[in-house]
């Protein structure tokens, strides 16, 4: 193994002492046949025309879309000569259960009687349109269920309310 290493070292020293000669560089003038390709100006003109056409089409598309947004709906006023049908008779009012009188033996509270039993059965939370199942009905924010308006739905709670009462329902574990 040492013989191989010695031979490699001697070859490296020989190369460093006697580097191979580099051939002289020859410069010559450019010949007339080596000019640029004759189609290169045509490619540049085509690219400029294509880019101009794309910009013009894009601008006209934006202009058309802006015009469509700016246009307003046309409304036409007309008189109706037909008789307007009478409103249906109002539905009979639902009788509310009587509130029991408070006797001196009962403590006084500000609690209102519950309108309906509310049971939260599930929440399907999607940030864009959350929903929940209350009393077996799928509800969204703004819906009504059992006389209550759905105010908010979060991943854990549903907020329902009326003019006098607010209920926050949560899932029981």
QUIBELRA-V923475 format. One record per residue. SS is DSSP state (helix for helix, strand for strand, loop for the rest). PHI is phi in whole degrees, 0 to 359 (999 if undefined). PSI is psi in whole degrees, 0 to 359 (NA if undefined). Layout:
BEGIN
ss:phi:psi
SS:PHI:PSI
SS:PHI:PSI
END
This chain:
BEGIN
ss:phi:psi
loop:999:324
helix:291:333
helix:292:322
helix:292:315
helix:298:319
helix:297:320
helix:294:321
helix:294:320
helix:296:317
helix:295:322
helix:292:322
helix:292:319
helix:295:322
helix:294:320
helix:293:324
helix:288:325
helix:284:322
loop:237:80
loop:291:150
loop:292:144
loop:290:143
loop:266:137
loop:289:146
loop:291:145
loop:278:139
loop:248:121
loop:257:138
loop:221:157
loop:289:157
loop:289:133
loop:278:149
helix:298:336
helix:282:350
helix:263:29
loop:288:172
loop:296:163
loop:294:136
loop:292:343
loop:270:352
helix:301:320
helix:296:326
helix:294:323
helix:294:318
helix:295:316
helix:297:318
helix:297:319
helix:294:319
helix:295:316
helix:296:317
helix:297:317
helix:295:319
helix:297:317
helix:296:318
helix:296:318
helix:295:319
helix:295:317
helix:295:318
helix:297:317
helix:296:319
helix:292:325
helix:295:317
helix:296:319
helix:298:316
helix:297:317
helix:295:322
helix:293:323
helix:292:322
helix:293:322
helix:291:324
helix:284:337
loop:290:139
loop:256:163
loop:286:138
loop:275:128
loop:245:140
loop:236:129
loop:268:138
loop:214:155
loop:263:146
loop:257:124
loop:264:349
loop:283:146
loop:290:140
loop:279:129
loop:296:146
loop:292:149
loop:294:145
loop:295:154
loop:298:144
loop:296:146
loop:291:147
loop:296:143
loop:291:143
loop:280:132
loop:280:129
loop:278:144
loop:295:143
loop:292:139
loop:277:125
loop:295:144
loop:290:146
loop:273:127
loop:263:159
loop:301:336
loop:285:336
loop:272:142
loop:290:148
loop:274:131
loop:226:162
loop:264:10
loop:289:139
loop:266:151
loop:293:144
loop:289:136
loop:284:317
loop:207:157
loop:284:123
loop:252:129
loop:231:118
strand:276:121
strand:252:343
strand:182:155
strand:232:129
strand:247:95
loop:268:120
loop:230:124
loop:305:329
loop:284:321
loop:208:84
loop:287:152
strand:218:164
strand:213:161
strand:251:114
strand:237:125
loop:53:38
loop:79:8
strand:241:133
strand:282:125
strand:234:154
strand:238:168
loop:300:128
loop:102:345
loop:282:170
strand:241:143
strand:215:127
loop:51:40
loop:82:2
strand:251:146
strand:265:134
strand:277:112
strand:271:317
strand:207:149
strand:228:122
loop:247:175
loop:300:338
loop:241:342
strand:222:161
strand:231:128
strand:256:121
strand:240:154
strand:195:165
loop:234:191
loop:294:332
loop:249:347
loop:217:142
strand:234:132
strand:238:135
strand:247:113
strand:262:140
strand:228:157
loop:287:132
loop:273:146
loop:271:NA
END
